Every structure is written in structure tokens, then in C-alpha cells.
Amino acid sequence: MNILLIGSGGREHALAWKMAASPLLTKLWCAPGNAGIAHDAECVALDVANHAAVIDFCKMNKVDLVVVGPEAPLAAGIVDDLAAAGIKAFGPSKAASQLESSKGFTKDICKANDIPTAAYERFRDADAAKAYIRKQGAPIVVKADGLAAGKGVVVAMTLAEAEAAVDALFTAAGAEAVVEEFMEGEEASFFVLCDGDSALPLAAAQDHKRAFDGDKGPNTGGMGAYSPAPVFTDAVRERTMSEIILPTLRAMKAMGVPYKGVLFAGLMITRDGPKLIEYNARFGDPETQVLMIRLMSDLVPALLASVEGELKHFDLRWYPEPALTVVMAAKGYPGDYVKGTVIEGLGDAAKIEGVEIFHAGTKAAGDKILANGGRVLNITATAGTVSEAQRRAYEAIDRIRWPEGFCRRDIGWQAVAREQKS
């Protein structure tokens, strides 16, 4: 099979790494890719926002399957345009991807179908949003309705913080906010493949959104993750499937927008059971890095089964050993950061047993690797325990020479604490 992967981040490197191992693969391209992906695929300088150019590339190179990594092309309808041109594409349609591109759309589906989630209201006016916040009190959560690369959420612990979040959100013309109750519990990320009717559970992970140790600092796109998530027991998975995932798929089909692709449910595991925080219409980042390293089965047939409506008869096998990934980011992220700094020592770091290094924001300049984004590297490790995977990941990080980078030093702390108690 000839496959085109769209994207340039750590998620896409993990997907490319996994697909490159498939015996079904003939040729793998990635547009635009990065310095790490270039080891597993041929990177091509396609403008993925130009759907006609993508279609022309697919026809010229006899591409059998397009795998869309990031959310922006999905929201722009690239899957619709590829399908209209007779090209198979993994991912939801533009209408179905509203589960991510509009938080209000998703919350309304939850309300209409009794899907457990936080109580909420939608606002197009800052003053009305702030009045609601003052009535509800803090802590409270303020979300931008549209795509925000994982950073459009403020968990406000004070009224002043919540009102400041509203003011910042409504600086943009046409902005809409979703304000919802603060839910107490432990978060988990759960992934399922969908074919419009059926859903195939993948695995759960936990990520760390805050920039600094101790879950302090601003929200980011994710500073690390580990899988499996201890809080996501078999009982929790069954309730999530029956109370959240399957009702969503039924509702989407009834609306005439069947959901195909991967569905990423951000969950809060509360005393009352799992509740939906939000959906993403693509694989998570950095969760994909730990999922792909744990996946024993070939990924490519599963992606095809999703596209072709054949998931009902499908199954996947997983390695039981946990995996953990640590994000190395450019200093200043998620705010302003400098690009173009040199990263050294990656070869030495990759020699640690059980370690894979997935590139996110990197580019090659001759024989040098340069930082080219906010989140730059994903140092991923597997081992018999989360504690040992964590030790391996940080041992690898300590071999990397990149003074302009930083990382959290406590990724996986909740699972490590559980292991130490048991």
C-alpha cells in the first residue's frame, strides 16, 4: 500500500514509526513531516491547506490511503474532498469533526442524549459570561468554542481569573465561550476507532497539561503522558463505552453525520463515574506516542477497517508493559520561544534500553538537528513498571545536550505513587 500521512508533530512521527513497520506498506510519504519522520517516511513539501494539490499528489503517486494527523485539516474538510475524489482517507468529515472544532456542538449533543458531562452554558457576549460566572462561583472552567491546539481552556480557581479568561477570549471577533462547572476527579484520555456504526476501544493514557512540575503553570498541548492509565479500570472502560462513546456515535449517525476515524475522549473519572470533558477528532499528542509503542498489532489494517466500515469484526493486541513519554520543549513555551537552536546527543539518548525518540518540532540543517517549534522532542520509554519507564526516559533526556530546552521532571507521578504504595 502507498500511504500519505499529513502532519508534522510528535503524534505524526509516532504514527509514521508504527505504519513503517507494517508488512502491508509499500511507500510512506509525510506532508510536511519533520527531521525525525524523515527516517521513517519520505517528507514532501505539500501545502496541506491546498486540498487540490493534495489530491493531485495522491493521484500522481497512486496513494491508497491518506491518514490525517492534526485537527485543522479535518475541520477544513480535507477528508470530504479526498473522498469526493475517490481517495480513501482516515479521519472524520468536516461535519463530524465538529465534535472537536465546536465545544458547544459537543455539549449540546451530550445534553440531548444524557451523556454525562459538566453542566455548562454557551455565550457570545463577555458580560453575560461574566455574570454567569459570578452567579456560579469559582472554581469554574472557561473554554474557547473553536480549535485552540489543546490550549483554549482555563481552569479558573478564582472569579478574577475566570473573568480575565473571558476578556482574553472575547478579544477575537465572533468568539464564543463555553463556561462549565469544575469537575473533581482524575483525568484520563481514552481512544476508540470508529467506522460510523461500531467502535473499537484502543487504550487509555494520562497526560500532563501544565507546563511545570507539580502540575503548575499554564496549560499546554501536553508535557508528557503514560499508558495504561491506572484509574481507567475495565469497569470504567465499559461505562465509558456504554454511557459516552456509543450514545455519541448513535447521535451522530441519527444527525446524518456518521463519525469515522479516531475519537479521543478526554474524561474526568469522578466519584459518580466517567464524565466527558471534551472530544478530539484525532489521535492525541503526546498520548499517541505511548499508544503506538504499546500497540502489538499492525496499525494499518485497523485504519483501513475504520474507513471501510469493518471494525465490528476487528480486534487489536497490546503489550502489557507501560509506556511513558516526556516532552522536551523550547524555553518559553507555551508563550514566546526561540527557534533554530541546535540539539545534540540524540544518538546517545536513543541507546538507552526501551527508549524511542519521537520528533515534534524539529528540522534538519545539514547533519544538525534544530528546534523548530514549541514542543520539540518526545522521549518515550517502555519498561516493566511506570517507575522504570520514567527512569529510562529521564536517563535518555540527561544525555541530550540542548540548553535552550526544558522538560518536566515528574511525568507519571500519579502512577509512580500508586506503584510505591502497592
Salt bridges, closest charged atoms under 4 A:
GLU12 OE2 - ARG11 NE 2.69
ASP40 OD2 - HIS13 NE2 3.19
GLU42 OE1 - LYS27 NZ 2.59
GLU71 OE1 - ARG282 NE 3.38
ASP81 OD2 - HIS51 ND1 2.65
GLU100 OE2 - ARG282 NH2 2.78
ASP108 OD2 - ARG122 NH1 2.47
GLU163 OE2 - ARG134 NH1 2.99
ASP167 OD1 - LYS130 NZ 2.88
GLU176 OE2 - ARG122 NE 2.76
GLU176 OE1 - ARG124 NH2 3.33
GLU180 OE1 - LYS107 NZ 2.97
GLU180 OE2 - LYS143 NZ 3.01
GLU186 OE1 - ARG418 NH2 2.89
ASP197 OD1 - LYS253 NZ 2.42
ASP207 OD2 - LYS209 NZ 3.24
ASP215 OD1 - HIS208 ND1 3.78
ASP215 OD1 - ARG408 NH2 2.92
ASP234 OD1 - ARG237 NH1 3.15
GLU243 OE2 - ARG239 NE 2.81
GLU308 OE2 - LYS88 NZ 2.35
GLU344 OE1 - ARG401 NE 4.00
ASP348 OD1 - LYS351 NZ 3.62
GLU353 OE1 - ARG392 NH2 3.50
GLU388 OE2 - ARG391 NH2 2.71
GLU388 OE2 - ARG392 NE 3.31
GLU395 OE1 - ARG391 NH1 2.72
GLU395 OE2 - ARG399 NH2 3.75
ASP398 OD1 - ARG409 NH1 3.22
ASP410 OD1 - ARG408 NE 2.87
